[in-house]
Structure formats: C-alpha cells, structure tokens
Amino acid sequence: MQDLPFQPQGFRSCAKNVGIRDNTLDFTVIASDVPASAAAMFTQSRFCGPTIIVNREYVANGRLQAFVINSKNANVATGKQGLANVRETAQLVANELHIVPEDVLVSSTGVIGRQLPMEKIRAGIQGISKELQVDHLEQAALAIMTTDTRPKMRSCKIGNAALVGIAKGVGMIEPNMATMLSYFVTDARIAPDVLKRCLKEAVDRSYNMVSVDTDTSTSDTVAIMANGLAGEVDLDEFRHALQTMTIELAKEIARDGEGATKLIEVTVDQASSFAQAKRVAKSIVNSPLVKTAIFGADPNWGRIAMAIGKCEEQTEIVPEKISISFGDLLVYQGYPLEEDKLDQLEAYLHNPDVLVSVSLGLGDAQATVWGCDLSYEYVRINGEYTT
C-alpha cells in the first residue's frame, strides 16, 4: 500500500473493525485538534441516505471538527430509525472528543436497506479518543472501502501546509454535484466561503467528470476540513493542488471500477460550450457498447459515432465537422479513413489506458471525462453483491 509522505498537523485518526459485516476495517474517525473551516458537497439523489440530510444541516455553518465513516452498510432507506442512528453516532463521537455533535460529519457506505448495527457501533466508539493517532490516514483510506480493490489517497505540500485526500468508490458511480465518498484535510488557513468555492471548482472538473456505470449513489459525499494550524497559503496554489488531487483520485476511481481492466479517458474539444463537450464525452464513456468494445479490443470505432449521435438535442453537431481519434490514431475526419488502420486500432485497444479524442469543429470549449470498460466481472460482482 502506498504511503502519504505529507500529512497535515493537528489531525488524528483511527481505523478499526467494529463488526458491521466481516473482519476487515469498517469504521474510521478523522478528527482535528481544533475547530476547522469546512465545506462539503452531497449527492442530488432523491433517495439519499439520512447521513446526507444531517450533514447538510451540520456543515451549513462552515465548521467541522471530525469525519466519521462506516463501510459495509449504507444506512439508506432506513426511515426515522436510520436518521436517529446518524444523530446518535455524531453525539457519541462528539462526547468522546469533547466537541459538539454539529461539528461531526457522519457518512455510511455499503448495502442499502439495512439498519446499522448500533450496538456494535456504540461499542466501537467507546474509548475511541484514546485510539486516535497522528499520521495514520492510510488506514482511514482502507476503512472506507467496499468493493474497491485498493485504497485511493494522495498528499502534497502547499507552502508550509499539507493536503491529504482519500476516496472510495468503484460501482454505483456517476456523481452529480459530489463524489462517492471522499475526504480532504489540510492545515492551511482558509475561510469557509473560500474553501467552499475551491471545493466546488475542483469537484466540477474531477469527480463530476467520472462515471463507472451511470448510477448515482444515494450517499455521495465529498468534504474538506482546513484547521489553519500551518497558517495562510497562496490561494492559487491551493486551488491548483486541490483540483489536481481530485482529478487524480477521480481517475483512480475509474481505473478501479468494478471488474474494470482499462481506464477510458474521453476528451471532447472544439465544442461550443463546456456543457456541450461534457454531454458528448459522458455519452461516449457511458455507452455499454463503447465500453464492451474497448474491453474486447474490438476496433469498432463506429460506436463512438453512435454515442455522439445520441446527443440529439445538440443540433449544432454535424458529422462532416467531426474527427475521432484513439490516442494518436485518427480514424474519422468527416469520412472514414483507411481500412488498414483497424489493425492498428485493435492493437492500441489492448493498452491499459485508452484515450479517445473527439473534435466537434464548433468552438473552443472542451471537457475531459474518465470511465472504464465493462467486463464479465462487473456482472458477477453486482449479481452477487449482497450474497
């Protein structure tokens, strides 16, 4: 497992098994020694979990002091009891840390429709303040995983401050204004309103540009705490670092998609707007026919043309202005190119990273999205998910 060479001061964490489902890590707390500026974004799902309802309320004042995450159980579709369990979890952790429950953001991920085993969670929280350790965030990245095959984490320095990001998610992935689950901590001093703008800007260019299977989770959450212990940093450098980190984590999520064998990156340029470029790119990366062709290294580039054509509301788009490339291999430019390029394309599609480029010939806007191929293993994983 990779390590995190840079970790911010004033944060402690604990990862443990509380027995939610098996003997793997399934519960983690990440706490700041002092109240921190905070921002968060959440799923737009109309079937969101009770953690989303409570967290929107708690983070509204731009302050948090702890993240609490359990895996293996999503606590979604659990009614009033599920909502009460979120508030109780926040209260129990707050009591241990001697802070207010409104400064605790609680997240859950896993199977939908099952009540949390609160007797196990209560026992796991008891005495947890003594278990918190510094420079222990790698274990937190492990504890939030469900069907992930590996933890996803990054760290960097911005002046005297450090920034760490962790994420999970490989299925039920097409975020809308949030991500699967992702958390950032930094000791930079940043005001809550500025932090919120930085987070939204980063999410819009990263997590909202990734898709594994077109399904938006009921529990999507991305949150950040900035405790200020390292002082102020150059804001442009921080914005760039956060956006770079979220893009890297988004690509890791796509690369580790359930059953995935290949990362697919689609860039659409020469569009009339960013929205148009994103619409076309998402249509391509979400197409089951495109994804299966890439899985099987089938040089059927016509499926890219099909996916572009599905965007029927984009009436400016005309085939004669479009070009389609795989890596450096141009396969269509208003007309199909030489047949002998199919062998080259088939060879290219055996690469672990497949880059698709589409130029619409309409303007100067562009967008890049990330996804993965669709394999037999995806069907097996999701056909047996709860069994």
C-alpha positions as CSV (number, residue, x, y, z in Angstrom):
1,M,0.0,0.0,0.0
2,Q,1.2,3.5,-0.9
3,D,2.0,5.9,2.0
4,L,1.3,9.5,2.5
5,P,4.6,11.4,2.7
6,F,2.9,14.7,3.7
7,Q,0.3,14.8,6.5
8,P,-1.2,18.0,8.0
9,Q,-0.6,18.9,11.6
10,G,-3.4,18.8,14.1
11,F,-5.2,15.8,12.7
12,R,-5.5,12.4,14.3
13,S,-7.3,9.3,13.1
14,C,-8.3,5.8,14.0
15,A,-9.5,2.9,11.8
16,K,-10.9,-0.3,13.2
17,N,-13.3,-3.2,12.7
18,V,-16.5,-2.8,14.7
19,G,-18.1,-5.9,13.2
20,I,-20.5,-4.4,10.8
21,R,-20.0,-7.2,8.3
22,D,-16.7,-9.0,8.4
23,N,-13.3,-8.8,9.9
24,T,-11.9,-6.0,7.7
25,L,-11.6,-2.4,8.7
26,D,-15.1,-0.9,8.6
27,F,-15.1,2.2,10.8
28,T,-12.9,5.3,10.9
29,V,-12.7,8.7,12.7
30,I,-10.6,11.6,11.4
31,A,-10.5,14.4,13.9
32,S,-8.9,17.9,14.1
33,D,-7.5,19.1,17.3
34,V,-9.2,22.4,16.8
35,P,-12.4,23.5,15.1
36,A,-11.8,23.7,11.3
37,S,-13.2,25.6,8.4
38,A,-15.2,23.1,6.4
39,A,-17.1,22.6,3.1
40,A,-19.0,19.7,1.6
41,M,-21.0,18.6,-1.4
42,F,-23.5,15.8,-1.5
43,T,-25.5,13.6,-3.8
44,Q,-28.5,15.1,-5.6
45,S,-30.3,11.7,-5.4
46,R,-33.9,11.9,-4.4
47,F,-33.4,8.7,-2.4
48,C,-30.5,10.0,-0.4
49,G,-29.5,8.5,2.9
50,P,-30.1,10.1,6.3
51,T,-26.4,11.0,6.6
52,I,-26.9,13.4,3.7
53,I,-29.9,15.1,5.5
54,V,-28.0,15.5,8.7
55,N,-24.7,16.5,7.1
56,R,-26.3,19.3,5.1
57,E,-27.6,20.7,8.3
58,Y,-24.4,20.3,10.3
59,V,-21.9,21.7,7.7
60,A,-24.1,24.8,6.8
61,N,-22.1,27.0,9.2
62,G,-18.8,26.2,7.5
63,R,-17.3,24.4,10.6
64,L,-16.5,20.8,11.4
65,Q,-14.0,19.0,13.7
66,A,-14.4,15.3,12.8
67,F,-15.3,12.9,10.0
68,V,-16.8,9.6,10.9
69,I,-17.3,7.0,8.2
70,N,-18.5,3.4,8.3
71,S,-18.4,1.0,5.4
72,K,-20.3,-2.2,4.6
73,N,-23.7,-0.6,5.4
74,A,-25.1,2.5,3.6
75,N,-27.9,3.3,6.1
76,V,-30.2,4.2,3.3
77,A,-34.0,3.6,3.1
78,T,-34.0,3.1,6.8
79,G,-36.6,5.6,7.8
80,K,-36.7,7.5,11.1
81,Q,-34.6,4.9,12.8
82,G,-31.8,5.5,10.3
83,L,-31.9,9.2,10.9
84,A,-31.8,8.8,14.6
85,N,-28.8,6.5,14.2
86,V,-26.9,9.2,12.4
87,R,-27.5,11.7,15.1
88,E,-26.6,9.2,17.8
89,T,-23.4,8.4,16.1
90,A,-22.4,12.1,15.9
91,Q,-23.3,12.6,19.5
92,L,-21.3,9.5,20.7
93,V,-18.2,10.6,18.8
94,A,-18.7,14.2,20.0
95,N,-18.8,13.0,23.6
96,E,-15.6,11.1,23.2
97,L,-13.8,14.1,21.6
98,H,-15.4,16.7,23.9
99,I,-16.9,18.7,21.0
100,V,-20.4,19.5,19.8
101,P,-22.2,16.9,17.6
102,E,-22.9,19.5,15.0
103,D,-19.2,19.5,14.3
104,V,-19.2,15.8,13.3
105,L,-19.9,14.8,9.8
106,V,-21.1,11.1,9.6
107,S,-21.0,9.0,6.4
108,S,-22.0,5.5,5.6
109,T,-21.4,3.3,2.5
110,G,-22.4,-0.2,1.6
111,V,-25.6,-2.2,1.2
112,I,-28.8,-0.2,1.0
113,G,-31.9,-1.0,3.1
114,R,-30.4,-2.4,6.3
115,Q,-30.3,-0.7,9.7
116,L,-26.9,0.0,11.2
117,P,-25.9,-2.5,14.0
118,M,-25.8,0.3,16.6
119,E,-24.9,-2.0,19.4
120,K,-21.6,-2.7,17.6
121,I,-21.0,0.9,16.6
122,R,-21.6,2.1,20.2
123,A,-19.1,-0.4,21.5
124,G,-16.6,0.6,18.8
125,I,-16.9,4.3,19.6
126,Q,-16.4,3.8,23.3
127,G,-12.9,5.0,24.3
128,I,-12.0,5.9,20.7
129,S,-10.4,9.2,21.7
130,K,-7.5,7.2,23.1
131,E,-7.1,5.3,19.9
132,L,-6.6,8.3,17.7
133,Q,-3.1,8.6,16.2
134,V,-1.2,11.2,14.1
135,D,0.0,10.3,10.6
136,H,-2.4,7.4,10.4
137,L,-4.6,8.4,7.4
138,E,-3.6,5.5,5.2
139,Q,-5.6,3.2,7.5
140,A,-8.6,5.5,7.2
141,A,-8.4,5.1,3.4
142,L,-8.6,1.4,3.9
143,A,-11.6,1.5,6.3
144,I,-13.9,3.4,3.8
145,M,-13.6,0.8,1.0
146,T,-16.4,-1.5,0.0
147,T,-15.7,-3.4,-3.3
148,D,-12.6,-1.3,-4.0
149,T,-9.6,-3.4,-4.7
150,R,-7.2,-0.9,-3.3
151,P,-7.2,2.4,-1.2
152,K,-7.2,5.7,-3.0
153,M,-5.2,8.5,-1.5
154,R,-2.9,11.4,-2.3
155,S,-0.9,14.0,-0.4
156,C,1.1,17.2,-1.2
157,K,2.6,20.3,0.2
158,I,1.4,23.8,-0.4
159,G,3.9,26.2,1.2
160,N,4.1,25.3,4.9
161,A,0.8,23.4,4.7
162,A,0.0,19.8,3.7
163,L,-3.1,18.5,1.9
164,V,-4.3,14.9,2.1
165,G,-7.2,13.4,0.1
166,I,-8.8,9.9,0.4
167,A,-11.6,8.4,-1.7
168,K,-13.6,5.3,-2.2
169,G,-15.9,4.0,-4.9
170,V,-15.8,1.6,-7.8
171,G,-19.5,0.9,-8.5
172,M,-22.8,2.9,-8.5
173,I,-20.6,5.7,-9.8
174,E,-21.8,8.7,-11.7
175,P,-21.7,11.6,-9.3
176,N,-23.9,14.6,-9.6
177,M,-22.5,17.6,-7.6
178,A,-20.5,15.3,-5.3
179,T,-18.5,12.1,-5.3
180,M,-18.7,8.6,-4.0
181,L,-17.0,9.2,-0.7
182,S,-14.0,11.5,-0.5
183,Y,-12.4,13.5,2.3
184,F,-9.7,16.1,2.5
185,V,-7.8,17.5,5.4
186,T,-5.3,20.4,5.4
187,D,-3.6,22.6,8.0
188,A,-3.8,25.6,5.7
189,R,-5.8,28.6,6.9
190,I,-8.7,29.2,4.5
191,A,-12.0,30.9,5.2
192,P,-15.1,28.7,4.9
193,D,-16.7,30.6,2.0
194,V,-13.4,30.5,0.0
195,L,-13.0,26.8,0.9
196,K,-16.5,26.1,-0.4
197,R,-15.7,27.8,-3.8
198,C,-12.4,25.9,-4.1
199,L,-14.1,22.6,-3.4
200,K,-16.9,23.1,-5.9
201,E,-14.5,24.2,-8.6
202,A,-12.4,21.1,-8.1
203,V,-15.4,18.7,-7.9
204,D,-16.9,20.1,-11.1
205,R,-13.7,19.3,-13.0
206,S,-13.0,16.0,-11.4
207,Y,-15.5,13.8,-9.6
208,N,-18.4,15.1,-11.6
209,M,-16.5,14.0,-14.7
210,V,-16.1,10.4,-13.8
211,S,-18.5,7.5,-14.5
212,V,-18.3,3.8,-14.0
213,D,-21.8,2.6,-14.6
214,T,-24.1,5.8,-14.9
215,D,-25.6,5.1,-11.5
216,T,-25.6,8.0,-9.0
217,S,-25.2,6.8,-5.4
218,T,-27.6,7.6,-2.6
219,S,-24.7,8.5,-0.3
220,D,-22.2,10.6,-2.4
221,T,-20.2,12.9,-0.2
222,V,-17.1,15.0,-0.6
223,A,-15.9,17.1,2.4
224,I,-12.9,19.1,3.5
225,M,-11.6,20.4,6.8
226,A,-8.9,23.2,7.0
227,N,-7.8,23.7,10.6
228,G,-5.4,26.6,9.9
229,L,-2.5,25.4,12.1
230,A,0.0,26.0,9.3
231,G,-1.1,29.5,8.5
232,E,-2.1,31.0,5.3
233,V,-1.1,29.7,1.9
234,D,-1.1,31.0,-1.6
235,L,-4.7,30.6,-2.7
236,D,-4.0,29.9,-6.4
237,E,-1.5,27.2,-5.4
238,F,-4.1,25.6,-3.1
239,R,-6.8,25.7,-5.7
240,H,-4.4,24.1,-8.2
241,A,-3.3,21.4,-5.7
242,L,-6.9,20.5,-4.7
243,Q,-8.0,20.3,-8.3
244,T,-5.0,18.2,-9.3
245,M,-5.6,15.9,-6.4
246,T,-9.3,15.4,-7.0
247,I,-8.6,14.6,-10.7
248,E,-6.0,12.1,-9.8
249,L,-8.4,10.4,-7.3
250,A,-11.2,10.5,-9.8
251,K,-9.0,8.7,-12.3
252,E,-8.2,6.1,-9.6
253,I,-11.9,5.5,-9.0
254,A,-12.5,5.0,-12.8
255,R,-9.4,2.8,-13.1
256,D,-10.6,0.6,-10.2
257,G,-14.2,0.4,-11.5
258,E,-15.9,-2.9,-10.6
259,G,-14.4,-5.5,-12.9
260,A,-12.5,-2.9,-14.9
261,T,-9.5,-3.9,-17.0
262,K,-8.9,-0.5,-18.6
263,L,-9.2,3.2,-17.9
264,I,-11.0,5.2,-20.6
265,E,-10.3,8.9,-20.9
266,V,-12.5,10.8,-23.3
267,T,-11.7,14.4,-24.4
268,V,-14.2,16.4,-26.5
269,D,-12.8,19.7,-27.8
270,Q,-13.8,22.3,-30.3
271,A,-17.2,22.4,-28.7
272,S,-19.5,25.5,-28.5
273,S,-19.6,25.2,-24.7
274,F,-18.2,23.2,-21.7
275,A,-21.7,21.8,-21.2
276,Q,-21.9,20.5,-24.8
277,A,-18.4,19.0,-24.5
278,K,-19.3,17.2,-21.2
279,R,-22.6,16.0,-22.6
280,V,-20.9,14.3,-25.6
281,A,-18.0,13.0,-23.6
282,K,-20.3,11.4,-21.0
283,S,-22.4,9.9,-23.7
284,I,-19.3,8.1,-25.1
285,V,-17.8,7.0,-21.8
286,N,-21.2,5.7,-20.5
287,S,-22.1,3.7,-23.6
288,P,-22.3,0.0,-22.9
289,L,-21.4,-0.7,-26.5
290,V,-18.3,1.5,-26.4
291,K,-17.2,0.1,-23.0
292,T,-17.6,-3.5,-24.2
293,A,-15.8,-2.9,-27.4
294,I,-12.8,-1.4,-25.5
295,F,-12.9,-4.4,-23.1
296,G,-12.7,-6.8,-26.0
297,A,-10.2,-4.7,-28.0
298,D,-12.8,-4.7,-30.9
299,P,-11.8,-1.8,-33.3
300,N,-15.4,-0.8,-33.8
301,W,-14.9,3.0,-33.7
302,G,-18.4,3.4,-35.2
303,R,-19.7,3.0,-31.6
304,I,-18.1,6.3,-30.8
305,A,-20.0,7.9,-33.7
306,M,-23.2,6.3,-32.4
307,A,-22.6,7.7,-28.9
308,I,-22.0,11.2,-30.3
309,G,-25.2,10.9,-32.3
310,K,-27.3,10.0,-29.3
311,C,-26.9,13.6,-28.1
312,E,-29.9,14.6,-30.3
313,E,-30.6,17.8,-28.5
314,Q,-27.2,19.1,-29.7
315,T,-28.5,20.3,-33.1
316,E,-25.2,22.1,-34.0
317,I,-23.4,18.8,-34.3
318,V,-22.9,17.5,-37.8
319,P,-20.8,14.5,-38.8
320,E,-18.9,16.4,-41.5
321,K,-17.2,18.6,-38.9
322,I,-16.2,15.8,-36.5
323,S,-13.0,14.0,-36.1
324,I,-12.4,10.9,-33.9
325,S,-9.1,9.6,-32.6
326,F,-7.8,6.8,-30.3
327,G,-4.5,8.0,-28.9
328,D,-2.6,9.4,-31.9
329,L,-4.6,7.3,-34.3
330,L,-7.1,9.3,-36.3
331,V,-9.9,7.0,-37.5
332,Y,-12.5,9.5,-38.8
333,Q,-12.4,13.0,-40.1
334,G,-15.7,13.7,-41.8
335,Y,-15.2,10.4,-43.6
336,P,-13.7,7.1,-42.6
337,L,-10.0,6.6,-43.1
338,E,-8.0,3.7,-44.4
339,E,-9.2,0.2,-43.5
340,D,-5.7,-0.9,-42.6
341,K,-6.0,1.4,-39.5
342,L,-8.3,-1.2,-37.9
343,D,-5.4,-3.5,-37.1
344,Q,-3.6,-0.5,-35.5
345,L,-6.7,0.4,-33.6
346,E,-7.1,-3.2,-32.3
347,A,-3.5,-3.2,-31.1
348,Y,-4.0,0.1,-29.4
349,L,-7.1,-1.1,-27.5
350,H,-5.0,-3.7,-25.7
351,N,-3.4,-0.8,-23.7
352,P,-4.5,-0.4,-20.0
353,D,-5.3,3.3,-20.7
354,V,-7.4,4.1,-23.7
355,L,-7.6,7.7,-24.8
356,V,-10.5,8.8,-27.0
357,S,-10.5,12.3,-28.6
358,V,-13.4,13.9,-30.4
359,S,-13.3,17.3,-32.1
360,L,-16.7,18.8,-32.9
361,G,-15.5,21.7,-35.1
362,L,-17.9,24.2,-33.4
363,G,-15.9,26.3,-30.9
364,D,-13.1,26.4,-28.4
365,A,-14.6,24.7,-25.3
366,Q,-13.5,21.3,-24.1
367,A,-14.1,18.7,-21.4
368,T,-12.4,15.5,-20.3
369,V,-14.2,12.6,-18.5
370,W,-13.0,9.3,-17.2
371,G,-14.6,5.9,-17.1
372,C,-13.7,2.2,-17.5
373,D,-14.5,-0.8,-19.7
374,L,-17.4,-3.2,-19.0
375,S,-16.3,-6.7,-18.3
376,Y,-17.8,-10.0,-17.3
377,E,-16.5,-9.4,-13.8
378,Y,-18.7,-6.4,-13.3
379,V,-21.8,-8.5,-13.9
380,R,-20.5,-11.2,-11.5
381,I,-19.7,-8.6,-8.7
382,N,-23.1,-6.9,-8.9
383,G,-25.0,-10.1,-9.5
384,E,-23.7,-11.4,-6.2
385,Y,-23.3,-8.1,-4.2
386,T,-25.5,-9.0,-1.2
387,T,-24.9,-12.8,-1.3
